[in-house]
Amino acid sequence: VKSIISLKESINSNRENLKALQARDAAFKKQRETSELLERNQVLREGGNPQQVLLRRKKKEEFEKNKISFKTQQTTNRMKIVSTILKEEENIERRKKQQVGIKFEKGCTTSNARSVDQIFITQLLEKIFKLTVNILSQDVQREVDSVSSSSGQDISQSPSTLALRKTTMVANDNEEEDLAQPEFQGMWDQKHKVYKVPKEDVTLKPTGGTKMEHDIMKRTLAKHKDGIIVQQVAAGREFKGRPFNSKPEVIHFKDLDVGRVYKKKITITNVSYSINFCKLCGLSEHLKDFIKIDFEPPGQMSAGMSCDMFVTFKPMINEDLIGEVFFLAQTGPFSIPLKCTTKKCDLSVDVESINFGTQVVGETIRRSVVLQNKGALGSRFDFQKIPENPATTYTLETSLGRLVGCFTLHIFMTSQTTAETPGMTPNDVSERLKTSTTIPLNTALKSRRTQQSERLTADNPQTAETLGKMTEFPIQGDEEYEEQHGVPDELKVGEIMSGEIEPFSSIKLDIIFAPCIPGDIQANFRISFTDAESQPLLIKTKAVAIDVPVWLERQNVDLKVCMYDRLYQEQIVVHNRASTALRLNFEVPKELRNHMELLPKTGYIQAKQTFTAQLKFLPRQTLAEDSGGLFDIETGIVEAPMVIRVADQTRPVPFVINAVVTSSDLEFDRPSVDFGCCGIHESVVSTVKLTNHSILPQLFGFVGIPEYVDIQPNDGFGTILPLETIDIDIIINAKRARDYDFTLLCKSGINREFPLHCRAVGVHPPLELSHQVINFAATALDDVSTSTFHVVNSHISSNEFTHPVPRIGKGEIAKVGPTSFEFMVPDNIPISITPSVGTVQPGEKCHITVEFSPKLHEYDVRKEAVRVIESMREEKAKEQEEKRIREAEELAKKQLEEEKQV
């Protein structure tokens, strides 16, 4: 019986094992089919052929299996070969031992025995090698067949086929000799012929004649010269050089007029050592039509004697003529230069560079340049500064150097932000101010001048005038502004900028240096002429402008972001570079005197010392009304132009104070929170929104919270970012039935308080639940999960002094007796409660069953169907688009091939 029972148990266990294995195989098969279906869909979406891809993959897997089996078989064959070789070696050794006792016949030596053994071993090894080659060839052929069946390619060119051929060739020990011959002979077989340089053609003659001809010419000229020219020797010295001098040395006819006749008398003097002769040979060929020479040869002339020659010139064309008058003396030939020039302008200036030296800002100095015309032709001139070549270096530690670079640009960015983006927040404005320095200074200054003047003129003419004086400084390279206002630069041309210069006259031109910005200044001025042959004249100027004695360490005092009704202080450091003490008066715009103050208002600064003034800024809520245009309500930017008046100094020292004023308010979305009725067994949550109206982040925290109230997140403490709104959850846990009325106090980081009033009514219900939370296990579709709890009626006494009794707040106590209940299940929730209505007697409890049955709604099915249809449509559209692109590419290729053929 026990054996039967054990057999039955083993059968059952085997059956269960088989079922488990079958279930596992079915799951694996289903998973493989699912993955294959997904892969097919993926390939279809990509526009490929899923059947071909899967077939290739299967063939690849089969090839890998065949490869592994081939390697295994190859290893087995190798083991067989090795075992065969070992057996043969053992047989050889055994035969050797058996042949030790055998006596060889007469004439047989030991060497013959060794040769027999070697022949036997060689034959054995050849047999083994052939066997190995056959086995390997079979394996390789098997591999080639598998590869060719999987890849579908020609095996004649595969690496395995080549290996098989190589193995077969190795098996054939007899190698044939290669008797192939080339089809034709190469150039390397031919002998090299040496290149021979061709001989020169002796029949060609060099240019200009041969050497013999030159020698003959030299001898002929020497004979002719010996008959005319005589060497002059006096006191043992031979005369060399020019025998006659002319006065003037150059015959020059200047400032010609066509048609007029000009005459000149030329005196020719003998400067040789003794008697000499002078003969006129002629003049340059191109002068013969205009020049007439009257010269009577005087015959023999002693040394130092002279004669006269008259030259008459009648110009017929208005061009310059240059030539020579040729003479022949006893000692050799000589000539006198002759020039005929038309009327020209000969323009020059007395100085080419001017150094103005060191001048104080605000003063004006002039320097004069004399333009002279030494020619007989007048011209019109134009005196101007070269705009593209100025080089000005401003000192940033001066009172005006940083004003133009910082104050003007900062004001421009503020007005631009307000004008272009009216809805921009103060936080965006502060970010824009950080990047305001990237805008060109000239563009910023021009735009700011127009906007600021229009705004301030309408609001307050006095403030506009003060700010206008500060921003009307000319900036280097601001050509439009220079043309409009007539102030080209610190170095500028005087009253005479153009005019006419007469022949043989001079004009005085002025250059004015009126510095308004300290620094080293260099500029070039150019005098250009209408005469085409006159080159422009360049005048270089340089000067050094120094600032007024009093200057500020910071021209732009940035108070950054300030809050209303809070005091901010800053130091204003004033420097004195003068050698005497000076009195200072600090002026604040009257529009900001209720919000800004400089102390002291009057002070003395010692020589070579500094003076510190205290700035106090307390922005009040009336800043927008009192500022008079210096405060922008939309952006919250305050720009206060301040002035320091210095005794005995006409130019004031301006500087700017700017700040971004923002609110520090934290605001709740509602003034009070009403929680309503709150059970003592539950927590009631109400969410309020807290908004930060400041452009600065602020710390906040709820203090003095009652013990039955909890605030989240982070227990009511945290940081709220600029212009951010966050949700605050207020949770009340009523401990007993009563009326709750309390105020939550929220404090900011600067100790401002923001109250929030709250109300609630505590309720003690007559019925209780055994537990408040039900957790169902994971439930599949169309399956059911069940959970139970109890409804308990613990109200058996109305004595409120012994225990808490059911009531709503301070209302009437609930009566002792049976109490009914009803569960309200929300719609579209897969939960059912049984029973949903019932009555519980005092001191008893009712069993409640809760069932959870999730179902797949028709809406979800339709939604998934729509998604699948849309995906299929998209895939189809994509395939059509790819097909269209391929057709277009093929058409383009075909057209290109046709064009190439044409």
PAPATOR-361921 format. One line per field, with one value per residue (C-alpha): residue number from 1; residue in one letter; x, y, z. Coordinates in steps of 0.5 Angstrom, whole numbers, plus 500, padded with zeros to 3 digits. Example, Ala and Ser with C-alpha at 12.3 -4.5 7.8 and 13.67 -1.06 7.14 Angstrom:
2
seq (1 2)
type (A S)
X (525 527)
Y (491 498)
Z (516 514)
***
This chain:
902
seq (1 2 3 4 5 6 7 8 9 10 11 12 13 14 15 16 17 18 19 20 21 22 23 24 25 26 27 28 29 30 31 32 33 34 35 36 37 38 39 40 41 42 43 44 45 46 47 48 49 50 51 52 53 54 55 56 57 58 59 60 61 62 63 64 65 66 67 68 69 70 71 72 73 74 75 76 77 78 79 80 81 82 83 84 85 86 87 88 89 90 91 92 93 94 95 96 97 98 99 100 101 102 103 104 105 106 107 108 109 110 111 112 113 114 115 116 117 118 119 120 121 122 123 124 125 126 127 128 129 130 131 132 133 134 135 136 137 138 139 140 141 142 143 144 145 146 147 148 149 150 151 152 153 154 155 156 157 158 159 160 161 162 163 164 165 166 167 168 169 170 171 172 173 174 175 176 177 178 179 180 181 182 183 184 185 186 187 188 189 190 191 192 193 194 195 196 197 198 199 200 201 202 203 204 205 206 207 208 209 210 211 212 213 214 215 216 217 218 219 220 221 222 223 224 225 226 227 228 229 230 231 232 233 234 235 236 237 238 239 240 241 242 243 244 245 246 247 248 249 250 251 252 253 254 255 256 257 258 259 260 261 262 263 264 265 266 267 268 269 270 271 272 273 274 275 276 277 278 279 280 281 282 283 284 285 286 287 288 289 290 291 292 293 294 295 296 297 298 299 300 301 302 303 304 305 306 307 308 309 310 311 312 313 314 315 316 317 318 319 320 321 322 323 324 325 326 327 328 329 330 331 332 333 334 335 336 337 338 339 340 341 342 343 344 345 346 347 348 349 350 351 352 353 354 355 356 357 358 359 360 361 362 363 364 365 366 367 368 369 370 371 372 373 374 375 376 377 378 379 380 381 382 383 384 385 386 387 388 389 390 391 392 393 394 395 396 397 398 399 400 401 402 403 404 405 406 407 408 409 410 411 412 413 414 415 416 417 418 419 420 421 422 423 424 425 426 427 428 429 430 431 432 433 434 435 436 437 438 439 440 441 442 443 444 445 446 447 448 449 450 451 452 453 454 455 456 457 458 459 460 461 462 463 464 465 466 467 468 469 470 471 472 473 474 475 476 477 478 479 480 481 482 483 484 485 486 487 488 489 490 491 492 493 494 495 496 497 498 499 500 501 502 503 504 505 506 507 508 509 510 511 512 513 514 515 516 517 518 519 520 521 522 523 524 525 526 527 528 529 530 531 532 533 534 535 536 537 538 539 540 541 542 543 544 545 546 547 548 549 550 551 552 553 554 555 556 557 558 559 560 561 562 563 564 565 566 567 568 569 570 571 572 573 574 575 576 577 578 579 580 581 582 583 584 585 586 587 588 589 590 591 592 593 594 595 596 597 598 599 600 601 602 603 604 605 606 607 608 609 610 611 612 613 614 615 616 617 618 619 620 621 622 623 624 625 626 627 628 629 630 631 632 633 634 635 636 637 638 639 640 641 642 643 644 645 646 647 648 649 650 651 652 653 654 655 656 657 658 659 660 661 662 663 664 665 666 667 668 669 670 671 672 673 674 675 676 677 678 679 680 681 682 683 684 685 686 687 688 689 690 691 692 693 694 695 696 697 698 699 700 701 702 703 704 705 706 707 708 709 710 711 712 713 714 715 716 717 718 719 720 721 722 723 724 725 726 727 728 729 730 731 732 733 734 735 736 737 738 739 740 741 742 743 744 745 746 747 748 749 750 751 752 753 754 755 756 757 758 759 760 761 762 763 764 765 766 767 768 769 770 771 772 773 774 775 776 777 778 779 780 781 782 783 784 785 786 787 788 789 790 791 792 793 794 795 796 797 798 799 800 801 802 803 804 805 806 807 808 809 810 811 812 813 814 815 816 817 818 819 820 821 822 823 824 825 826 827 828 829 830 831 832 833 834 835 836 837 838 839 840 841 842 843 844 845 846 847 848 849 850 851 852 853 854 855 856 857 858 859 860 861 862 863 864 865 866 867 868 869 870 871 872 873 874 875 876 877 878 879 880 881 882 883 884 885 886 887 888 889 890 891 892 893 894 895 896 897 898 899 900 901 902)
type (V K S I I S L K E S I N S N R E N L K A L Q A R D A A F K K Q R E T S E L L E R N Q V L R E G G N P Q Q V L L R R K K K E E F E K N K I S F K T Q Q T T N R M K I V S T I L K E E E N I E R R K K Q Q V G I K F E K G C T T S N A R S V D Q I F I T Q L L E K I F K L T V N I L S Q D V Q R E V D S V S S S S G Q D I S Q S P S T L A L R K T T M V A N D N E E E D L A Q P E F Q G M W D Q K H K V Y K V P K E D V T L K P T G G T K M E H D I M K R T L A K H K D G I I V Q Q V A A G R E F K G R P F N S K P E V I H F K D L D V G R V Y K K K I T I T N V S Y S I N F C K L C G L S E H L K D F I K I D F E P P G Q M S A G M S C D M F V T F K P M I N E D L I G E V F F L A Q T G P F S I P L K C T T K K C D L S V D V E S I N F G T Q V V G E T I R R S V V L Q N K G A L G S R F D F Q K I P E N P A T T Y T L E T S L G R L V G C F T L H I F M T S Q T T A E T P G M T P N D V S E R L K T S T T I P L N T A L K S R R T Q Q S E R L T A D N P Q T A E T L G K M T E F P I Q G D E E Y E E Q H G V P D E L K V G E I M S G E I E P F S S I K L D I I F A P C I P G D I Q A N F R I S F T D A E S Q P L L I K T K A V A I D V P V W L E R Q N V D L K V C M Y D R L Y Q E Q I V V H N R A S T A L R L N F E V P K E L R N H M E L L P K T G Y I Q A K Q T F T A Q L K F L P R Q T L A E D S G G L F D I E T G I V E A P M V I R V A D Q T R P V P F V I N A V V T S S D L E F D R P S V D F G C C G I H E S V V S T V K L T N H S I L P Q L F G F V G I P E Y V D I Q P N D G F G T I L P L E T I D I D I I I N A K R A R D Y D F T L L C K S G I N R E F P L H C R A V G V H P P L E L S H Q V I N F A A T A L D D V S T S T F H V V N S H I S S N E F T H P V P R I G K G E I A K V G P T S F E F M V P D N I P I S I T P S V G T V Q P G E K C H I T V E F S P K L H E Y D V R K E A V R V I E S M R E E K A K E Q E E K R I R E A E E L A K K Q L E E E K Q V)
X (500 506 509 503 501 509 508 501 505 511 506 502 509 511 504 505 512 510 504 509 514 508 506 513 514 507 509 516 513 507 513 517 511 509 516 516 510 513 519 514 511 517 520 513 514 521 519 522 520 519 519 526 529 526 528 535 535 533 538 544 542 542 549 551 549 552 558 559 557 563 568 566 566 573 576 573 577 583 583 582 588 592 590 592 599 600 598 603 608 607 607 614 617 614 617 624 624 622 628 633 635 635 641 642 645 652 653 647 650 646 646 641 637 636 634 629 626 626 622 617 616 616 610 606 606 604 598 596 597 593 587 588 587 581 577 579 576 570 569 571 566 560 562 562 555 552 554 552 545 544 547 545 552 557 561 567 569 568 574 572 573 579 582 579 583 589 588 587 594 598 595 598 606 608 608 609 614 611 613 609 612 610 606 610 617 617 621 626 629 631 638 638 640 645 642 646 646 645 651 649 648 654 651 646 649 648 644 647 653 659 665 669 664 664 672 672 666 670 677 673 670 676 680 674 674 682 681 676 677 684 686 687 694 696 701 702 694 689 683 677 669 665 668 663 658 651 648 642 644 637 634 627 621 615 608 607 601 599 601 605 613 618 625 631 639 644 651 656 663 669 671 677 684 686 683 677 672 664 660 652 650 642 637 632 628 621 623 625 618 618 625 629 636 640 648 654 660 665 671 677 675 680 679 674 671 664 659 651 646 638 633 626 620 613 608 603 601 599 604 611 617 623 630 637 641 647 654 661 667 675 675 669 661 656 649 645 638 632 625 618 613 605 602 601 599 605 601 604 603 608 607 605 604 600 601 596 599 595 588 583 576 571 576 578 584 586 592 593 596 598 596 601 600 607 604 601 595 589 585 579 581 577 579 576 578 579 573 575 582 581 584 581 583 578 580 575 577 574 568 565 569 564 558 558 559 555 550 547 547 544 538 538 537 531 527 528 525 519 518 519 516 510 508 515 516 521 525 526 528 533 536 536 540 545 546 545 553 553 549 554 555 553 546 544 546 542 536 536 537 531 526 529 528 521 519 522 520 513 514 519 522 528 529 530 534 539 539 540 546 549 547 549 556 559 561 567 564 557 557 549 549 555 552 546 549 555 560 564 569 574 579 575 576 575 570 574 573 573 575 579 586 589 596 602 597 596 590 590 586 584 584 580 581 575 575 569 572 578 583 589 586 589 586 588 586 586 586 584 584 580 587 588 595 596 596 592 596 596 596 597 594 595 592 591 585 585 578 576 579 573 571 568 570 563 559 554 551 547 543 541 534 530 524 519 519 526 532 538 545 551 557 559 566 569 576 580 586 587 592 587 581 574 567 562 554 550 544 538 532 526 522 526 527 522 525 532 537 545 548 552 549 555 562 569 574 581 587 589 584 577 570 565 558 552 546 540 534 528 523 515 509 508 514 511 507 512 518 515 518 524 521 518 512 512 519 520 527 529 534 536 541 545 549 555 556 564 566 569 568 563 562 558 560 554 553 547 543 539 535 530 524 520 514 515 508 506 499 494 489 483 482 479 479 472 473 466 464 470 470 474 476 479 483 481 485 484 489 491 495 501 504 510 509 517 522 527 526 523 523 517 514 508 509 504 500 495 497 491 493 499 501 505 510 516 512 510 517 520 523 518 522 520 513 512 505 506 500 500 496 492 490 486 485 479 480 473 466 467 467 474 476 483 488 494 500 505 512 517 524 524 519 513 506 501 495 490 483 480 474 472 466 468 463 463 459 454 457 464 468 473 478 479 483 482 487 485 490 492 486 486 480 473 476 473 477 473 475 471 470 465 460 460 455 458 453 450 450 448 452 457 461 463 465 465 458 456 454 456 460 456 449 445 447 445 439 441 438 438 442 442 447 448 454 454 459 461 459 464 467 468 467 460 458 454 450 450 444 443 441 446 443 447 453 453 456 454 459 460 463 467 468 473 471 475 472 475 470 468 471 478 477 475 481 486 482 483 490 492 488 492 498 497 495 501 505 501 502 510 511 507 512 518 516 515 522 525 521 524 531 530 528 533 538 535 535 543 545 541 545 551 550 548)
Y (500 505 503 505 511 514 512 516 522 521 521 527 531 529 531 538 539 538 543 548 546 547 553 556 554 557 564 564 562 568 573 571 572 579 581 579 583 589 588 587 594 598 595 597 604 605 603 597 589 586 579 580 582 576 572 574 574 567 565 569 565 558 560 562 555 551 555 553 546 546 549 543 538 541 540 533 531 535 530 524 526 527 521 517 520 518 511 511 514 508 503 505 505 498 496 499 495 489 490 491 483 482 481 484 481 482 488 492 497 501 507 503 501 508 510 505 508 515 512 509 515 519 515 515 522 523 519 522 529 527 524 531 535 531 532 539 540 536 541 547 545 544 551 554 551 553 560 560 558 563 569 567 569 566 561 561 568 567 566 559 557 560 556 550 551 553 546 542 546 544 537 536 536 537 544 546 551 558 559 565 570 578 579 585 588 594 600 598 593 598 601 609 614 619 626 631 638 641 646 653 657 661 664 668 675 679 685 691 688 684 685 687 692 696 696 699 704 706 707 711 716 717 719 724 727 728 732 737 736 738 737 743 743 749 749 741 740 738 741 736 738 743 749 754 756 760 765 763 756 754 757 757 761 761 762 761 764 762 767 771 772 771 773 772 774 768 770 765 765 761 757 753 754 758 760 757 757 756 754 753 746 747 745 739 737 738 745 747 750 754 757 762 763 769 767 770 766 771 767 766 767 768 765 769 772 772 773 774 769 771 766 768 763 763 758 755 750 750 744 744 743 741 740 743 747 744 747 745 748 746 742 738 739 742 744 748 746 749 749 752 751 753 757 753 753 753 752 750 752 755 749 742 740 744 742 746 743 742 746 746 743 749 754 756 757 758 757 759 756 760 758 761 760 762 760 764 760 761 755 754 750 746 746 741 735 728 724 717 718 721 718 721 717 719 719 714 718 724 728 727 721 716 721 720 712 710 715 717 709 707 713 711 703 705 709 704 699 703 705 699 694 697 691 689 687 690 684 684 691 689 684 688 694 688 688 695 696 692 698 703 709 714 710 710 718 720 716 718 725 726 721 725 732 731 727 732 738 736 734 740 745 746 739 738 744 741 734 737 740 734 730 735 733 731 724 723 720 722 725 727 730 734 736 738 742 745 742 738 736 739 740 744 748 756 761 760 753 754 760 762 763 768 767 770 771 768 766 765 759 758 751 752 747 747 741 739 732 730 726 726 728 728 730 731 737 737 742 740 744 744 744 737 738 740 735 736 738 735 738 734 737 734 737 735 737 736 736 741 741 737 730 724 717 714 718 713 711 705 703 697 694 698 697 702 705 702 707 706 710 711 715 720 721 727 729 735 735 743 746 750 749 749 750 745 745 739 740 735 736 739 733 728 732 728 722 723 727 729 731 736 740 745 743 745 740 741 741 734 731 728 729 724 726 721 720 717 715 713 711 713 711 718 717 716 723 727 725 729 724 722 715 710 707 701 699 702 706 712 717 723 728 731 737 739 747 749 756 760 754 756 748 744 737 733 725 721 716 711 705 700 701 695 693 688 686 679 678 672 670 671 675 669 661 658 650 649 643 638 632 630 623 627 632 638 642 648 651 659 662 667 672 676 683 684 683 681 674 674 669 668 664 662 664 662 656 653 646 643 647 644 648 645 645 645 647 654 656 658 663 666 668 675 675 668 665 659 654 654 648 649 643 643 637 638 635 636 639 646 653 654 662 664 668 665 670 670 674 676 677 684 683 685 681 679 676 671 669 662 659 652 648 641 636 629 624 619 613 611 607 601 604 610 607 601 599 594 589 589 587 585 587 584 581 583 585 585 588 589 594 596 602 603 606 608 613 610 616 623 625 630 631 623 623 627 626 627 634 639 645 647 645 640 633 627 623 616 611 607 611 610 611 611 611 616 612 617 616 612 609 601 600 598 598 593 595 602 604 601 602 601 600 603 599 595 595 593 589 593 589 593 590 593 591 595 595 597 603 603 610 608 602 608 612 607 605 612 612 606 608 615 611 607 613 617 611 610 618 617 611 615 621 617 614 620 623 616 617 625 622 617 622 627 622 620 627 628 622 624 631 628 624 630)
Z (500 502 495 491 495 494 487 486 490 485 479 481 483 476 473 477 474 467 468 470 465 460 463 463 455 454 457 454 447 448 450 444 440 443 442 435 434 437 433 427 428 430 423 419 423 420 413 413 411 418 414 411 418 422 417 417 424 424 419 423 429 425 423 430 432 426 428 435 433 427 433 437 432 430 437 437 430 433 439 434 430 436 439 433 432 440 438 432 436 441 436 433 440 441 434 435 442 438 433 438 438 431 427 421 415 413 410 413 418 423 419 414 420 422 414 414 421 418 411 415 420 414 410 417 418 410 412 418 414 409 414 417 411 409 415 415 408 410 416 412 406 411 414 407 405 412 410 403 405 410 406 399 396 392 396 390 393 400 405 407 400 399 405 402 396 400 404 397 394 401 400 393 395 388 386 379 376 374 367 365 361 360 354 352 354 358 358 363 359 354 354 356 351 353 352 348 348 342 339 339 332 331 325 330 332 339 339 338 334 335 340 334 331 338 338 331 333 339 335 330 335 339 332 331 338 338 332 336 344 347 354 358 362 366 372 371 372 367 367 368 369 366 363 363 368 367 371 373 373 370 365 368 365 371 371 364 360 353 347 351 350 355 355 359 359 361 362 361 364 362 369 365 367 360 354 351 346 346 341 341 338 339 344 346 340 343 345 338 337 343 344 340 342 340 341 338 339 342 339 344 351 357 364 368 361 360 354 354 351 350 350 348 350 347 350 345 350 357 359 363 358 361 357 356 351 349 348 345 348 347 353 351 351 356 357 361 364 361 365 363 368 368 374 380 387 392 399 406 413 418 423 422 430 435 443 447 453 460 460 466 464 462 459 452 448 441 437 430 423 417 411 405 398 394 387 382 382 387 390 395 401 406 413 418 423 421 424 423 427 434 440 447 453 459 466 470 477 475 476 469 466 470 469 461 462 467 469 462 460 466 465 458 459 465 460 454 459 461 453 450 455 459 462 465 472 477 477 469 470 475 470 464 468 469 462 460 459 453 449 445 449 443 441 449 450 443 445 452 451 447 452 458 456 453 460 465 461 462 469 472 467 473 474 466 465 471 468 461 463 466 459 454 454 447 446 442 435 436 429 429 435 433 427 430 436 433 438 434 439 445 439 434 428 429 425 418 416 408 403 397 398 393 389 393 400 407 411 419 421 428 432 439 445 449 454 457 459 462 459 454 447 440 433 426 422 414 409 403 396 390 386 383 384 391 396 403 409 415 422 428 435 442 449 456 460 467 471 476 483 486 484 487 488 485 480 480 487 486 492 488 491 496 500 502 509 511 511 507 508 503 504 499 498 495 493 493 488 489 494 498 502 499 501 499 498 497 493 493 488 492 489 493 499 503 502 501 505 505 511 512 507 507 509 508 504 506 501 498 503 502 505 507 506 509 504 507 503 506 501 503 500 497 493 486 488 490 485 479 474 477 479 474 477 473 474 480 479 482 479 483 479 485 485 489 489 490 492 486 481 476 474 479 480 478 480 480 486 483 486 485 490 491 496 502 502 503 501 502 497 502 509 513 512 515 516 517 521 523 526 532 529 522 520 515 510 507 502 502 497 499 494 495 491 492 487 493 496 503 509 512 518 522 529 535 532 536 538 534 528 523 517 511 508 512 518 516 515 508 503 498 491 488 485 487 489 493 497 504 507 514 517 523 528 532 539 542 540 541 536 534 533 532 528 525 524 519 520 514 515 516 522 518 521 516 520 517 521 522 524 525 529 532 532 536 532 535 531 530 525 527 522 518 512 507 503 498 495 488 484 476 472 473 479 486 493 499 506 512 518 523 525 532 537 543 546 552 556 556 562 559 566 566 558 552 549 541 539 534 537 544 541 544 546 541 544 547 542 536 530 523 518 510 506 500 494 489 482 477 483 482 490 493 501 504 507 505 510 517 524 530 537 543 545 539 532 525 520 514 507 502 495 490 483 477 470 464 462 454 454 455 450 445 447 446 439 437 439 435 429 429 429 423 419 421 419 413 411 413 408 403 404 404 398 394 397 394 387 387 388 383 378 380 379 372 370 372 368 362 363 363 357 353)
***
